[in-house]
Amino acid sequence: SLEQAILAQRRRARLRAHGLRVMRILLEGVSLGSVKREMLASLVPALHPDDASALSGGAADFMFGLSTCGRQLVGEVHDSMKFLLQSIISDILSEPDTSGSHLVQAALHVFSLKYNAASFSMVVRLGIWGVLERILVSQIRRNESEKSAASAVALEFKGSQTSAWALLDLLSTFVISESKSLRSASLEPVFTILLKQLDAIARTLQARRREERPELFVPVLPQEALIETGGAIGDQMSRRTAMKVESVTAFGLE
């Protein structure tokens, strides 16, 4: 009956909210990275309605089957997921080098959800753009500092970079596809990440070419030589312009 169906959804909502809270408590109480990785790896399949859906490769919807359980229970599930993701960011993704590539990959996979406007706004407020920027830019700098992209450590962290790129693509695609309902959202954080990636790559190539062919090195104008337009907006535009000029100059050398 309809009443039984509604009761079943409410029971499902309570169990899901409780399960997400328990997962957060367990993650915060465990110190071994390998244990955390296995726990996170089991979370995403558990969010799917059945095994076929879990094995299909599609994104999980943590609100699946809760459409008629009531606003209060929907809020409880949403808050439980929010606190879990917040814990993952602060405990694992805030220091990806310390956490290790395999744990970072498992943590990023948890964010590969089937988003709507509410869940997307949630992960943006939690700082997912900053997390992706930190992982993607640090990988380039790590490769340069180790002087060998084929080293064991560099190859290991390429996995976390690939996961970060996949999540960035998922979030960017959602913003583009839902641009009408996400008026306050934009692709500016994505552009910022790409510009910083380009800048980091350019600096790496610049340093490499300086060592190989110092006679071809063309220095970039210092910051004080740039034209300032004045004001907060002008300063922000100048910084972006400087980043683009440095990147294009360095790539031109290569």
HULINWO-V721770 format. One record per residue. N is the residue number from 1. RES is the residue in one small letter. SS is DSSP state (A for helix, B for strand, O for the rest). Layout:
BEGIN
n->N res->RES ss->SS
n->N res->RES ss->SS
END
This chain:
BEGIN
n->1 res->s ss->O
n->2 res->l ss->A
n->3 res->e ss->A
n->4 res->q ss->A
n->5 res->a ss->A
n->6 res->i ss->A
n->7 res->l ss->A
n->8 res->a ss->A
n->9 res->q ss->A
n->10 res->r ss->A
n->11 res->r ss->A
n->12 res->r ss->A
n->13 res->a ss->A
n->14 res->r ss->A
n->15 res->l ss->A
n->16 res->r ss->A
n->17 res->a ss->A
n->18 res->h ss->A
n->19 res->g ss->A
n->20 res->l ss->A
n->21 res->r ss->A
n->22 res->v ss->A
n->23 res->m ss->A
n->24 res->r ss->A
n->25 res->i ss->A
n->26 res->l ss->A
n->27 res->l ss->A
n->28 res->e ss->A
n->29 res->g ss->A
n->30 res->v ss->O
n->31 res->s ss->O
n->32 res->l ss->O
n->33 res->g ss->A
n->34 res->s ss->A
n->35 res->v ss->A
n->36 res->k ss->A
n->37 res->r ss->A
n->38 res->e ss->A
n->39 res->m ss->A
n->40 res->l ss->A
n->41 res->a ss->A
n->42 res->s ss->A
n->43 res->l ss->A
n->44 res->v ss->A
n->45 res->p ss->A
n->46 res->a ss->A
n->47 res->l ss->O
n->48 res->h ss->O
n->49 res->p ss->O
n->50 res->d ss->O
n->51 res->d ss->A
n->52 res->a ss->A
n->53 res->s ss->A
n->54 res->a ss->A
n->55 res->l ss->A
n->56 res->s ss->O
n->57 res->g ss->O
n->58 res->g ss->O
n->59 res->a ss->O
n->60 res->a ss->B
n->61 res->d ss->O
n->62 res->f ss->O
n->63 res->m ss->O
n->64 res->f ss->O
n->65 res->g ss->O
n->66 res->l ss->O
n->67 res->s ss->O
n->68 res->t ss->O
n->69 res->c ss->O
n->70 res->g ss->O
n->71 res->r ss->A
n->72 res->q ss->A
n->73 res->l ss->A
n->74 res->v ss->A
n->75 res->g ss->A
n->76 res->e ss->A
n->77 res->v ss->A
n->78 res->h ss->A
n->79 res->d ss->A
n->80 res->s ss->A
n->81 res->m ss->A
n->82 res->k ss->A
n->83 res->f ss->A
n->84 res->l ss->A
n->85 res->l ss->A
n->86 res->q ss->A
n->87 res->s ss->A
n->88 res->i ss->A
n->89 res->i ss->A
n->90 res->s ss->A
n->91 res->d ss->A
n->92 res->i ss->O
n->93 res->l ss->A
n->94 res->s ss->A
n->95 res->e ss->A
n->96 res->p ss->A
n->97 res->d ss->A
n->98 res->t ss->A
n->99 res->s ss->A
n->100 res->g ss->O
n->101 res->s ss->A
n->102 res->h ss->A
n->103 res->l ss->A
n->104 res->v ss->A
n->105 res->q ss->A
n->106 res->a ss->A
n->107 res->a ss->A
n->108 res->l ss->A
n->109 res->h ss->A
n->110 res->v ss->A
n->111 res->f ss->O
n->112 res->s ss->O
n->113 res->l ss->B
n->114 res->k ss->O
n->115 res->y ss->O
n->116 res->n ss->O
n->117 res->a ss->A
n->118 res->a ss->A
n->119 res->s ss->A
n->120 res->f ss->A
n->121 res->s ss->A
n->122 res->m ss->A
n->123 res->v ss->A
n->124 res->v ss->A
n->125 res->r ss->A
n->126 res->l ss->A
n->127 res->g ss->O
n->128 res->i ss->A
n->129 res->w ss->A
n->130 res->g ss->A
n->131 res->v ss->A
n->132 res->l ss->A
n->133 res->e ss->A
n->134 res->r ss->A
n->135 res->i ss->A
n->136 res->l ss->A
n->137 res->v ss->A
n->138 res->s ss->A
n->139 res->q ss->A
n->140 res->i ss->A
n->141 res->r ss->A
n->142 res->r ss->A
n->143 res->n ss->A
n->144 res->e ss->A
n->145 res->s ss->A
n->146 res->e ss->A
n->147 res->k ss->O
n->148 res->s ss->O
n->149 res->a ss->O
n->150 res->a ss->O
n->151 res->s ss->O
n->152 res->a ss->A
n->153 res->v ss->A
n->154 res->a ss->A
n->155 res->l ss->A
n->156 res->e ss->A
n->157 res->f ss->A
n->158 res->k ss->A
n->159 res->g ss->A
n->160 res->s ss->A
n->161 res->q ss->A
n->162 res->t ss->A
n->163 res->s ss->A
n->164 res->a ss->A
n->165 res->w ss->A
n->166 res->a ss->A
n->167 res->l ss->A
n->168 res->l ss->A
n->169 res->d ss->A
n->170 res->l ss->A
n->171 res->l ss->A
n->172 res->s ss->A
n->173 res->t ss->A
n->174 res->f ss->A
n->175 res->v ss->A
n->176 res->i ss->A
n->177 res->s ss->A
n->178 res->e ss->O
n->179 res->s ss->O
n->180 res->k ss->O
n->181 res->s ss->O
n->182 res->l ss->O
n->183 res->r ss->O
n->184 res->s ss->O
n->185 res->a ss->O
n->186 res->s ss->O
n->187 res->l ss->O
n->188 res->e ss->A
n->189 res->p ss->A
n->190 res->v ss->A
n->191 res->f ss->A
n->192 res->t ss->A
n->193 res->i ss->A
n->194 res->l ss->A
n->195 res->l ss->A
n->196 res->k ss->A
n->197 res->q ss->A
n->198 res->l ss->A
n->199 res->d ss->A
n->200 res->a ss->A
n->201 res->i ss->A
n->202 res->a ss->A
n->203 res->r ss->A
n->204 res->t ss->A
n->205 res->l ss->A
n->206 res->q ss->A
n->207 res->a ss->A
n->208 res->r ss->A
n->209 res->r ss->A
n->210 res->r ss->A
n->211 res->e ss->A
n->212 res->e ss->A
n->213 res->r ss->O
n->214 res->p ss->A
n->215 res->e ss->A
n->216 res->l ss->A
n->217 res->f ss->O
n->218 res->v ss->O
n->219 res->p ss->O
n->220 res->v ss->O
n->221 res->l ss->O
n->222 res->p ss->O
n->223 res->q ss->A
n->224 res->e ss->A
n->225 res->a ss->A
n->226 res->l ss->O
n->227 res->i ss->O
n->228 res->e ss->O
n->229 res->t ss->O
n->230 res->g ss->O
n->231 res->g ss->A
n->232 res->a ss->A
n->233 res->i ss->A
n->234 res->g ss->A
n->235 res->d ss->A
n->236 res->q ss->A
n->237 res->m ss->A
n->238 res->s ss->A
n->239 res->r ss->A
n->240 res->r ss->A
n->241 res->t ss->A
n->242 res->a ss->A
n->243 res->m ss->A
n->244 res->k ss->A
n->245 res->v ss->A
n->246 res->e ss->A
n->247 res->s ss->A
n->248 res->v ss->A
n->249 res->t ss->A
n->250 res->a ss->A
n->251 res->f ss->A
n->252 res->g ss->A
n->253 res->l ss->A
n->254 res->e ss->O
END
